[in-house]
Amino acid sequence: MARRAGYAQSYSKGNPGAVFQIDLGNYFSSRGLESQAVNRLMLESFRLLPLDLFHLSFGDLFLWNDLSKPGLETRIVSTNLVALDGGAPSPQPYSVLQVSPEQTGLQRPVRIGFMGLTTPQRVKKRSGFRALDPFQAVARWKPEAMEQADFLILMSDLPRQAQHFAEDSLIARLAREHPEIRAILLAEKRFILYQPERVGNALVLSSVDRGRYLSRLLLHFDSQGRFFEAWGQNVQLDSSVAEQAQLLQKQRLLSGQIR
């Protein structure tokens, strides 16, 4: 986590334009006696990284009461998760991040819409949530999101069945049916490092869950601020990446407490 924060700080300083940090979910630990202490630090890391956007995944639902409290600046998104209790808060079905002309040098603002899909079969009944069908959820919320956004980026933990996407795969169908989606960010549970792949109009990037790799998505625009191209690569968080001092100190303190 400290190395991730260090990479983000270094990259932001060395690159013009807007830089956003996004996490695809399954961020927290629900196992072991030390999980409470670990999750306190993970919650604090939202501010220290800092995270701009967080996809609420099936593995994070046990901490929703903490995540939904006022004061958290990170935007939390899930397009297909709905609280079973009608009076309880649900995550935002989409979020739009706007980049000003001052940040990019373009002639107009760029409005990027984000949607998030978790795997319905992985959502447990006792979680307090139900998961809608991914296709129905995107169809329900896309028109409203596109009233505010120029294009969409999809975050998801939907399973990847093979090295490349077959025509009938979930990801290929979503990309084909929704050409407004220009990038799909996938969380990969298995330790398999996939290379970026184009599916329809979308560039698909896969990040290894809790691994040593990040996915970096670069968005290019023409001088009018219209979307031109998405490009991505895997970034290895090895020892060449400096660790952020504040998070590193907190990690070391936590490590001493749970040994």
C-alpha positions as a printed NumPy array, in Angstrom:
array([[  0.   ,   0.   ,   0.   ],
       [  2.852,   2.402,   0.841],
       [  4.548,   1.561,  -2.449],
       [  1.297,   2.099,  -4.346],
       [  0.926,   5.535,  -2.757],
       [  4.549,   6.329,  -3.542],
       [  4.087,   5.404,  -7.183],
       [  0.962,   7.556,  -7.487],
       [  2.693,  10.576,  -5.967],
       [  5.728,  10.2  ,  -8.209],
       [  3.633,   9.711, -11.341],
       [  1.406,  12.718, -10.589],
       [  4.419,  14.988, -10.122],
       [  6.039,  13.899, -13.366],
       [  3.003,  14.001, -15.65 ],
       [  0.815,  16.927, -16.656],
       [ -2.954,  16.674, -16.739],
       [ -5.357,  15.   , -14.325],
       [ -4.472,  11.789, -12.48 ],
       [ -7.125,   9.751, -10.678],
       [ -6.626,   6.78 ,  -8.367],
       [ -9.276,   4.076,  -8.62 ],
       [ -9.647,   0.809,  -6.733],
       [-11.704,  -2.079,  -8.096],
       [-12.802,  -3.5  ,  -4.741],
       [-12.317,  -6.581,  -2.574],
       [-10.076,  -4.225,  -0.645],
       [-10.742,  -5.31 ,   2.925],
       [ -9.972,  -8.393,   5.005],
       [-12.741, -10.372,   6.706],
       [-10.512, -13.145,   8.045],
       [ -8.328, -13.497,  11.115],
       [ -8.247, -11.867,  14.524],
       [ -6.153,  -9.014,  13.163],
       [ -8.643,  -8.038,  10.444],
       [-10.128,  -5.132,  12.444],
       [ -6.75 ,  -3.448,  12.833],
       [ -5.904,  -4.092,   9.168],
       [ -9.223,  -2.667,   7.986],
       [ -8.81 ,   0.482,  10.081],
       [ -5.606,   1.176,   8.18 ],
       [ -7.235,   0.273,   4.876],
       [-10.012,   2.789,   5.564],
       [ -7.429,   5.416,   6.445],
       [ -5.603,   4.667,   3.198],
       [ -8.574,   6.052,   1.262],
       [ -7.378,   9.471,   2.444],
       [ -3.639,   8.786,   2.396],
       [ -3.366,   7.3  ,  -1.093],
       [ -5.703,   9.163,  -1.835],
       [ -8.464,   7.213,  -3.607],
       [-10.751,   9.203,  -5.88 ],
       [-13.103,   6.347,  -6.735],
       [-13.825,   2.952,  -5.186],
       [-15.829,   0.115,  -6.715],
       [-17.841,  -1.618,  -3.994],
       [-17.334,  -5.323,  -4.591],
       [-18.861,  -8.419,  -3.004],
       [-15.894,  -8.749,  -0.63 ],
       [-16.35 ,  -5.263,   0.834],
       [-20.016,  -5.407,   1.847],
       [-19.374,  -6.392,   5.468],
       [-17.816,  -2.94 ,   5.977],
       [-20.546,  -0.957,   4.223],
       [-21.729,   0.653,   7.482],
       [-18.293,   2.24 ,   7.86 ],
       [-17.91 ,   3.09 ,   4.181],
       [-21.305,   4.808,   4.01 ],
       [-20.69 ,   7.143,   6.951],
       [-20.498,  10.879,   6.159],
       [-17.044,  12.357,   5.813],
       [-15.437,   9.878,   3.402],
       [-14.307,  11.878,   0.376],
       [-13.765,   8.855,  -1.866],
       [-16.696,   8.266,  -4.227],
       [-18.078,   4.736,  -3.842],
       [-19.816,   3.213,  -6.859],
       [-21.758,   0.073,  -7.695],
       [-24.241,  -0.035, -10.542],
       [-25.783,  -3.392,  -9.674],
       [-25.759,  -3.501,  -5.848],
       [-28.925,  -2.485,  -4.022],
       [-29.484,  -2.51 ,  -0.246],
       [-32.189,  -4.973,   0.853],
       [-33.397,  -2.478,   3.439],
       [-35.131,   0.251,   1.465],
       [-34.225,   2.8  ,   4.115],
       [-30.527,   1.953,   4.136],
       [-28.023,   3.8  ,   1.929],
       [-26.851,   2.25 ,  -1.324],
       [-23.693,   3.124,  -3.236],
       [-23.93 ,   5.547,  -6.131],
       [-24.911,   3.68 ,  -9.329],
       [-22.449,   5.811, -11.281],
       [-20.125,   8.762, -10.773],
       [-18.82 ,  11.445, -13.124],
       [-15.36 ,  12.95 , -12.708],
       [-14.776,  16.209, -14.543],
       [-11.395,  17.414, -15.743],
       [-11.089,  21.151, -16.321],
       [ -9.417,  22.771, -19.365],
       [ -6.813,  24.218, -16.974],
       [ -5.739,  20.662, -16.101],
       [ -5.536,  19.403, -19.67 ],
       [ -4.944,  22.403, -21.931],
       [ -7.999,  21.389, -23.979],
       [-10.745,  23.75 , -25.078],
       [-13.475,  22.313, -22.886],
       [-13.944,  20.138, -19.796],
       [-13.783,  16.363, -20.12 ],
       [-16.511,  14.45 , -18.273],
       [-15.73 ,  10.796, -17.497],
       [-18.532,   8.545, -16.264],
       [-17.767,   5.491, -14.134],
       [-20.009,   2.479, -13.54 ],
       [-19.271,  -0.632, -11.472],
       [-20.438,  -4.244, -11.636],
       [-19.901,  -6.977,  -9.08 ],
       [-20.503, -10.69 ,  -9.662],
       [-24.102, -11.486,  -8.572],
       [-23.325, -15.078,  -7.619],
       [-20.703, -13.919,  -5.097],
       [-23.056, -11.649,  -3.112],
       [-24.198, -13.478,   0.036],
       [-27.739, -13.16 ,   1.384],
       [-26.533, -12.04 ,   4.795],
       [-24.602,  -9.149,   3.231],
       [-27.675,  -6.907,   3.267],
       [-27.493,  -6.431,  -0.508],
       [-28.851,  -7.987,  -3.646],
       [-27.047,  -7.821,  -6.961],
       [-28.96 ,  -6.995, -10.117],
       [-28.207,  -8.624, -13.451],
       [-25.206,  -6.707, -14.898],
       [-26.854,  -6.101, -18.271],
       [-30.083,  -4.851, -16.733],
       [-28.192,  -2.589, -14.337],
       [-26.108,  -0.954, -17.077],
       [-29.194,  -0.491, -19.277],
       [-31.041,   1.088, -16.325],
       [-28.409,   3.675, -15.401],
       [-26.476,   4.347, -18.614],
       [-28.923,   6.914, -20.089],
       [-28.796,   9.005, -16.917],
       [-25.007,   8.739, -16.681],
       [-24.555,   9.738, -20.317],
       [-26.559,  12.908, -19.762],
       [-23.636,  14.041, -17.598],
       [-20.653,  12.226, -19.14 ],
       [-18.869,  12.221, -22.495],
       [-18.08 ,   8.508, -22.29 ],
       [-17.981,   5.657, -19.754],
       [-15.414,   3.535, -17.946],
       [-16.619,   0.27 , -16.415],
       [-15.095,  -1.157, -13.208],
       [-15.823,  -4.794, -12.421],
       [-14.896,  -8.053, -10.735],
       [-16.828, -10.126, -13.299],
       [-14.848, -13.32 , -13.968],
       [-12.565, -13.647, -16.944],
       [-12.96 , -17.127, -18.375],
       [ -9.993, -17.228, -20.757],
       [ -6.878, -15.458, -21.991],
       [ -8.917, -13.658, -24.674],
       [-12.561, -12.668, -24.672],
       [-14.886, -14.893, -26.696],
       [-17.731, -13.244, -28.573],
       [-20.296, -14.597, -26.102],
       [-18.334, -13.663, -22.948],
       [-19.873, -11.247, -20.454],
       [-17.24 ,  -8.577, -21.075],
       [-17.46 ,  -8.818, -24.88 ],
       [-21.252,  -8.58 , -24.771],
       [-21.152,  -5.527, -22.488],
       [-18.617,  -3.815, -24.746],
       [-20.567,  -4.668, -27.876],
       [-23.964,  -3.577, -26.521],
       [-22.634,  -0.356, -24.982],
       [-20.175,   1.379, -27.338],
       [-20.078,   4.372, -24.963],
       [-17.806,   2.238, -22.734],
       [-14.25 ,   3.157, -23.724],
       [-12.387,   1.225, -21.041],
       [-13.135,  -1.761, -18.785],
       [-11.092,  -2.2  , -15.605],
       [-11.203,  -5.768, -14.274],
       [-10.071,  -7.122, -10.902],
       [ -8.471, -10.54 , -11.399],
       [ -8.641, -12.906,  -8.41 ],
       [ -6.111, -15.348,  -9.842],
       [ -2.461, -14.374, -10.071],
       [ -2.451, -14.153, -13.841],
       [ -1.062, -11.064, -15.512],
       [ -3.12 , -10.322, -18.615],
       [ -2.009,  -7.808, -21.212],
       [ -4.393,  -4.996, -22.228],
       [ -6.871,  -6.115, -24.892],
       [ -9.313,  -4.222, -27.089],
       [-12.898,  -5.477, -27.138],
       [-15.241,  -3.434, -29.294],
       [-14.704,   0.232, -28.467],
       [-13.265,  -0.62 , -25.058],
       [ -9.734,  -1.232, -23.866],
       [ -9.768,  -3.941, -21.158],
       [ -7.187,  -3.796, -18.363],
       [ -6.874,  -6.506, -15.707],
       [ -5.295,  -5.88 , -12.292],
       [ -4.159,  -8.709, -10.048],
       [ -6.143,  -8.631,  -6.795],
       [ -3.838,  -7.712,  -3.869],
       [ -0.877,  -8.257,  -6.172],
       [  2.275,  -6.399,  -7.063],
       [  0.859,  -4.889, -10.237],
       [ -1.294,  -1.874, -11.01 ],
       [ -3.003,  -1.092, -14.284],
       [ -2.383,   2.363, -15.685],
       [ -4.986,   3.722, -18.082],
       [ -4.085,   6.714, -20.242],
       [ -6.833,   8.62 , -22.05 ],
       [ -6.022,  10.764, -25.063],
       [ -8.224,  13.518, -26.521],
       [ -8.159,  15.764, -29.57 ],
       [ -7.784,  19.536, -29.22 ],
       [-11.566,  19.901, -28.912],
       [-11.639,  17.642, -25.873],
       [-13.238,  14.733, -27.728],
       [-12.159,  11.208, -26.827],
       [ -9.459,   9.929, -29.174],
       [ -7.831,   6.799, -27.732],
       [ -7.287,   4.724, -24.578],
       [ -3.946,   3.134, -23.893],
       [ -2.891,   0.995, -20.954],
       [ -0.052,  -0.921, -19.374],
       [  0.765,  -3.004, -16.307],
       [  2.949,  -1.373, -13.663],
       [  5.053,  -3.542, -11.364],
       [  5.367,  -2.249,  -7.804],
       [  8.855,  -3.554,  -7.141],
       [ 11.666,  -2.18 ,  -4.972],
       [ 12.446,   0.515,  -7.541],
       [  9.241,   2.301,  -6.47 ],
       [  9.712,   4.484,  -3.39 ],
       [  7.254,   3.921,  -0.553],
       [  5.182,   6.778,   0.836],
       [  6.598,   7.579,   4.265],
       [  3.377,   8.08 ,   6.233],
       [  1.749,   4.86 ,   5.049],
       [  4.981,   2.923,   5.452],
       [  5.23 ,   4.021,   9.09 ],
       [  1.638,   2.973,   9.746],
       [  2.182,  -0.398,   8.053],
       [  5.236,  -1.096,  10.187],
       [  3.375,  -0.148,  13.346],
       [  0.501,  -2.436,  12.407],
       [  2.883,  -5.281,  11.592],
       [  4.366,  -5.031,  15.078],
       [  0.906,  -5.166,  16.656],
       [ -0.363,  -8.323,  14.938],
       [  2.69 , -10.588,  15.07 ]])
